[in-house]
Amino acid sequence: MKILHTADWHLGKRLDTFSRLEEQREVLEEICEIADREAVEAVIVAGDLFDNFNPSSEATELLYTTLHRLSDNGKRAIIAIAGNHDSPERIEVPDALARACGIIFVGYPNTEIKPFRTQAGVEVTKTDKGFVELKLPESPFPLRLILTPYANELRLKKDLGAEDSEDALRIHLQNHWQELADKYFDNQGVNILASHLFFMKKGGEQPEEPDDEKPILHVGGASAIYSENIPKQTQYVALGHLHRYQIIDKSPCPIVYSSSPLAYSFAEANQTKFVVLLNAEPNKPIEYQPIALLKGKKLLREKFHNIDDAVAWLEEHVNDLVEITIVSESYLEVTDKRRLLDAHQGLIQIIPEIKSQGTDAQEGIQIDLTMGMEELFSAYFKQHKIGKGQEPSEGLMAIFREVQGEED
């Protein structure tokens, strides 16, 4: 059984004011071509289908036409779950019509799929809250999926009945998954967990989240989900949320973030993007292979100390989207800014890095606007009178993180 794992399409997303819709159309066409070329029987889209709760009509049309194309008129199963950028209600709206094409939308952790069978032979044979079993036309064995789309802590506690503590939420998810695995995951089918949550290996390095993502599940006390929380019967975990391809752990099975199909912030500059092709059989380790995506513009960033060098570099990279930093002792002159903008149509941002000229606590400190939010706040605190050159306390930083991570 061949399965394709992709995630974080973020349809409708812009880079500053620059639309990425045409690039998204091209890279989704590339994903469809890969599915056809590899004779894929099912596709898992692990969340963040859209970039916001109210996507444009163009983004909505692109999603539905792409999934319909991927479904191959109901011959190929499509499983798409909600991410933290998606409205779960909106994701599930087209469910009745989508099922006729073999497309399954899951907005909530406790969603129970209604049984159906397409004319081409994709069939839901078992269903439970957060679980579905599928019979695929070309496979003699079933595909089982535990599905946990993104939900904030409040909804997870409400939908799954978890208690109000950090460990309780993690353990409750583990128990919920284990209960479903014990009930449905045997060695007669392919067993996969798909989710849009923040996973890491316990005691390992915490994966870095994308620049413009709100931290999920680990703000305000709740923590990441650990690889050890995955049921042992699981053969593969298909994840969305982190935009870089990475394997979180290989125990008890491969736990993989497939990556976004395009670089969506300059923190992702020069990253190669992937989909993951799975070759699965019951009761055997799943073979998985990342396939590089080639469509879309490159995101490049560079730093310069004079305008002439910057202009020359921009003229060498006219087909890319770029961000440049200009290091100087004063802000850019209007004429210099105009030269830069005229040199490149895809110049997204010009960042001034101003060297401080102060003689007090500010002396020797410079502001680098490419820094993360916490570093910027810390630099501002030190330079402002209130900081008097001192680092902000851990208590103040904790308050800052809590404010930064608050939901709208």
N, C-alpha and C positions, 0 to 999 in steps of 0.2 A: 504494500500500500504506500503510495507516494503522497505526501502532504506538504503543502507550502505554508511557512510561517512568516508573517509580516506584521507590522504594527506602526502606530504613530504616523498616519498619513497626514493629519492636521490640514485637511482640505479647507481652503480659504485663507490660509495663513499668509501674512505679508511679512516682508523684511523691511521694517520701518514703513515707508509708504509704497514700497516696491511689491507689486503683485507677483506671486509665484504660481498662479493658477495654470498658466500654459506649461510650465515646467512639471507641475503635478500631473497634468494630462499626459505628458510625454512619458514620465516615469511609470505611471500606472499602466499605460499601454505596454511598456517594457515588462512589467510584472505579468500581465496577461499573456504575453508572448512566451515568457519563461514557463508559465503554467501549461500552456499548450505544448511547447517543445518537450517538456519533461513528462507529459501525460499524467499530470497531477490529478488525484481523485478527490482531494479536499483542500480547502484553504482556510487558515485561521488568521483573522485580523484581530490582534490583541490590544484593541482600544485606541482612543484618540483618533477616531475616524474624521471628526471635524476639529477645527481649532477653537471653536467657541460654542456656547449654548444656542446661539441664534445664527447659524450659518447662512450665507447668501444663497440665492436660488441657483447660481452657477456652481457653487460648491456642492449643494445638495444633488443637483443633476449629475455632476461628475461622479459622486459616490454611487448613485443608483445605476447609472449606465455601466460603470466599471464592474460592480458586483454582478450585474446581469451578464455582462460579457464573460466574467470569470466563471459563472455558474454553467456556461455552455448549455443553456436551455434545460437546466435541471439535471444534467448528467454528473455535475461536480458539486459536492456539498460546500457551502460557504458558511463559516461560523464567525460572526462579528460581534465583539463585546464592547461595552462602553468604557471609555477612559475618563480621566479627571477633567478633560476639556469638553466632554460630551454631556448633553442632557439625556439622562436615561429614558425619560418619557419620550423624547423625540426619536431616539434610537429605535424604540420598539413600535412606533406608530405604523410603519409599513409592514408589520409582521405578517398579516393575513395574506397580502398580495405576494410578499417575498417568499413565503413558504411554497408557493406554486412553482418557484424557480429553484428550490432547494437552498434558499438563503435563510439563515437563522440569525435573528438579532436578539441580543441579550443585554438588557439595560441594568438589571438588578442582580445582586448575589443570590436572591431566592427565587428568581424567575423559573417557572416550570414551563417547558416547551410543550405546545400541543402537538400530538402525533399527526404526522402527514406522510404522504408518499407522492413523489413527483411521477409524471408519466414516464420519465427516463429511468426511474428505479431508485432514486435516493429516498430512503425511508427512515423515519424515527421509529425505532422498535421499543425503546424504553425511555422513560423520562421521570425526573424527580426535581425537587428544588435545587437548582445549581448543578444539574447533571442531565446529559442526554447521551443516548446510544444510537448510532446510525448504522444502517446497512447501506453499503455503497455498491453500485451496479457491477463493478469489476472485481470486487473482493469477496473471497469466501468466508472472511471473518469480520466481525463488527469493529467500529471505531467508537471508543468510549471517551467522553469528555467531561471532566469536572470544570465548571465555568464560574469564575469569580471576577466579574467586572469591577471597576473602581467604585468604591463608596466611601464617603467620609466616615469618621469614627461613629458619629451619631447614627448614621444609617446602618452601618455594619452591626452595631449593637441592637438596633431595632429589628433589622431583617433577620439576623442570625441569633439574636438573644444573648449576645455576649455581655458579660458584666463590666463594670466601670473601673478597669485598671489596665495598665500597660500589658502585663503578662497575661491577664485574663483574655484580652482581645486576641493576642497571638495564639494562645493555647486553644481558645474557642475555634479559631479558624482551623487549627490543626485537627481538633476533634471533629469538626464539621467535614473536613476533607477525608479524614480517616473513616468516618462512618459511611460516607459514600463509596470510598474505595473498598471497604470490607464487603459492602453490599453488591457492588457492580464490577470491580476490577478483578477479573480472574485471568488465567493464562490462555484463555481462548480468544482474546481480542487484543486490540491495540489500546493502551491506556494513557491518556494525556490530560494534563492539567493546564488550563489557559487562564491567565489572570493579568490585570493591570494594577499591580501593587508594587511596593518597593521591597525587593528581596536582596538579601546579602548572606554571606556565609558567617555564621556565628564566630566572633573573634577575629574575622578577617577585615580587610580594608573596606571601608564604606564606599560603594560606587558613587561617582559624581553625577549629580542630576543636571539636566540641561539648564542653561543660564536663565531662560524665561519660564521655567517650570516652577510652580509652587511646590515646595516639598510635600509629599503625600504620606500620610499614615505615621509620620514621625515628628509631628509638630505638636506641642502642647502635651507631651507625655507619652504618646503612643510611639511604638518603635517599629523598626523594620521587621519583615517576616524572614525567618531564618530558613536556610535550606533543610535543616533538620526537621522542620515542621511538615515537610512533604511526605505523603504516604509512601511506604516502601514499594507498593505495587505499581507506582507511577513509572512510566518509561521515558517521559519527556515533559518538561514544563516550558510552555510557550508564553513568553512575557512581553509586555509593552510598558512604556513609560520612559525608560532611559534611551537616549537617541543614538548611542554608540553600540555597535555589535559587541557583546561580551558574554562570556560563560561565567555565571555566578558560582557554580559548583558543578561537580560531576557525580556527586553523591547526594541522595540515593539514585539520581539519574541526571542527565544533562539539564541544567536550568539556564535558559538562554534568553537574553534580550536580542531581538533580531535587528534592531536599529530602525531609525526612521528612513524613508526612501530618499529624502533630500536633507542637506544641511540647512537647519532652520535658524541658527544663530552663529555669530562669528566665533563662539567658543567651539563650534564644530568644524571650523575651517580646516581644510585638507583631510577631513575624514572620508574614508571610503564607506559607502552605504551598502546594505545587503538585504536580501531575503534569505531564508534558510529552507533548504530542501531536505525533507525527512524521508528515509526509506525504512518502513516499519513492518515488523512482523510480531505476532504474539509471542510472549515469553522469551524474547531476545532483546539485547541492547539495540536501541534505535541508532541507525547510521544517520548522521546529519552533516550537511555541507552548506556553508555560506556561499551564496552566489552574488558577486559584486554587481551593483547597479551602475549603469554608465550614463544615464540621461540626467539632465539638469545642469545648471551652472555651478561652477566651483565658487566657494566662498574663500576669499583670501584677505589676509590682514598684514600690514607692514608698518614699520615706524621709520620716520625720516627726520633729519635735522635741518634740511633746507628744501625750499619749494621746487627748485629745478630738478632735484633727484626724484622727488615725488611725482612730478609731471611726467618725467621720462618713464618711470615704472608704470604709471597708469596707462600710458600709451602702449605698453607692451602687454597689457592684460585687459584688452577692451571687451572680451567675451565673458569675463568673470564678474561676479559681484564682489565689491571690495570695501574694506574699511581701512583708513589710514590714520596714523597718529603723527602729529607734527609737534616736535619738541622745540620749545623756544622760551624766551624770557618774557614774552608778551603775547597777547591774543592776536589771532590772525587779522591782517589787514583785509579790507573788502576786496581789493584787487587780487590779492593772493588767493583768497577763497574762490573768486570767480575763475581764475586760471585753473584751479584744481577741478572745479565742477565742469568746466568746458572741456577738460581733457578726457573725461570718462562719463558715459551715460549711466553706468552701473555703480557709481560712487555712492554708497549708502550713508556713510558717516565719516565726518572729519573730526577727530578727537584732538583737542589741544592739550598737550602736556606742559603745564606752566611751571617753570622752576621758581620756587619762592625766593624773594629778595629780602625777606625780613631779617631782623637782627636779634629778635627775642626768641621765644620758644619755637617760633616757626622756622628759624634759620636751618637750612639744610634739608628741609622737608619739601617734597614735591608731590603734587596731586597727579596720579595716573588714573584717568577715567576708564581704563580697561580693567581696573580691579573689580572684584566682586563687591556686592552690596555691603557686606560686613566690613571688608577692608576699607571701603570708601567712608563708611560711618566712623570707623576707628580713626582714619586720617583726619576727617573733619573735626572730630572730638579733640584730637591732640592740637590742632591748629587754632581752634576757637578759644576764646578767653576762658570758657568754662572748663576746658581740659587742662590748660596751662602746661602743655607738653607731655601730659601723662596719658597712659593707655586707659581706655574705659574699663571699669570693673567688670568681672564676669557676671555680676547681677544685672548690670545695665545692659550688657550684651544679650543676656537671656531675655530681657524685656523686648529688646530690639528684634530678636528672632521671632518672638511670639507675635509681635505686631506685623512683621513682614509676612508671616505665614498664615495670618487670619484669612478666613474665607470671606468672599464678598458678602 
